[in-house]
Amino acid sequence: MNVEEEVERLKEEIQRLGSSQPDGSFKVTFGVLFSDDRCANIFEALVGTLRAAKKRKVVTYEGELLLQGVHDNVYITLLQPKSLPSGEAAATTPPADAS
């Protein structure tokens, strides 16, 4: 899995584990993300994936490096929730008038 794929998977996991915010973002603590079994199986290097996502401005969090235990209560905010697949978006668009 390349970095872009991992960042997309990270978006999915933050939405699954986190809570939706009024501005459309999602928040989860590092401890919840790190201790989740599914995340442990997906991400070989969660901290590296988080840093890559932060660099791409997909997520934000305090500090540069998050460590288990020390930073368990640090909030990670997903700024760009995963968008709907194009097929789903097209399904909500009314069909063009055929006449």
C-alpha positions in Angstrom: 0.0 0.0 0.0 1.4 3.4 -1.0 1.3 6.6 1.1 -1.8 8.0 -0.7 -3.7 4.8 -0.1 -2.7 4.8 3.5 -3.9 8.4 3.9 -7.2 7.5 2.4 -7.6 4.5 4.8 -6.7 6.8 7.6 -9.5 9.1 6.7 -11.9 6.1 6.8 -10.7 5.0 10.2 -10.9 8.5 11.7 -14.5 8.8 10.5 -15.3 5.3 11.9 -13.7 5.9 15.3 -14.1 9.6 15.7 -17.0 12.0 16.3 -18.4 14.4 13.8 -17.9 18.1 14.5 -20.4 20.9 13.6 -17.9 22.2 10.9 -18.0 18.8 9.1 -14.6 17.6 10.5 -14.1 14.5 12.6 -12.0 14.2 15.8 -10.5 11.2 17.5 -7.8 10.9 20.1 -4.4 9.3 19.3 -5.0 6.7 22.0 -8.2 5.5 20.5 -6.7 5.3 17.0 -3.5 3.6 18.2 -5.2 1.0 20.3 -7.9 0.0 17.8 -7.3 -3.5 16.5 -8.4 -2.8 13.0 -6.0 0.2 12.7 -3.2 -1.9 14.1 -3.8 -4.4 11.3 -4.1 -1.8 8.5 -1.2 0.6 9.4 2.3 -0.8 9.7 3.5 2.6 10.8 0.5 4.7 12.1 2.7 7.6 13.2 4.3 7.8 9.8 0.9 7.8 8.1 -0.3 10.5 10.4 2.7 12.7 9.7 2.2 12.2 5.9 -1.5 13.1 6.3 -0.6 16.2 8.3 2.0 17.3 5.7 -0.8 17.0 3.1 -3.1 19.1 5.3 -5.6 16.2 5.6 -5.4 16.1 9.4 -4.1 18.4 12.1 -2.8 17.7 15.7 -0.6 19.4 18.2 3.1 18.6 17.9 5.2 16.7 15.3 5.6 13.2 16.7 2.9 11.3 18.6 3.9 8.6 21.1 1.8 5.9 22.6 1.0 6.7 26.3 2.4 10.2 26.3 0.1 11.5 23.6 -3.0 9.3 24.0 -5.2 12.3 24.8 -4.1 14.4 21.8 -6.9 15.1 19.4 -6.4 14.3 15.7 -8.8 16.3 13.5 -9.7 15.1 10.0 -10.0 18.2 8.0 -11.0 16.6 4.7 -13.6 13.8 5.3 -13.6 11.1 2.7 -15.9 12.2 -0.1 -18.6 10.0 -1.6 -17.7 7.9 -4.6 -18.6 9.7 -7.9 -21.3 7.1 -8.6 -23.1 8.0 -5.4 -22.9 11.7 -6.1 -24.3 11.2 -9.5 -27.2 9.2 -8.1 -28.3 12.2 -6.1 -28.2 14.5 -9.1 -31.6 14.7 -10.9 -31.5 13.2 -14.5 -31.4 15.7 -17.4 -34.6 16.3 -19.2 -34.7 13.9 -22.2 -37.1 16.0 -24.2 
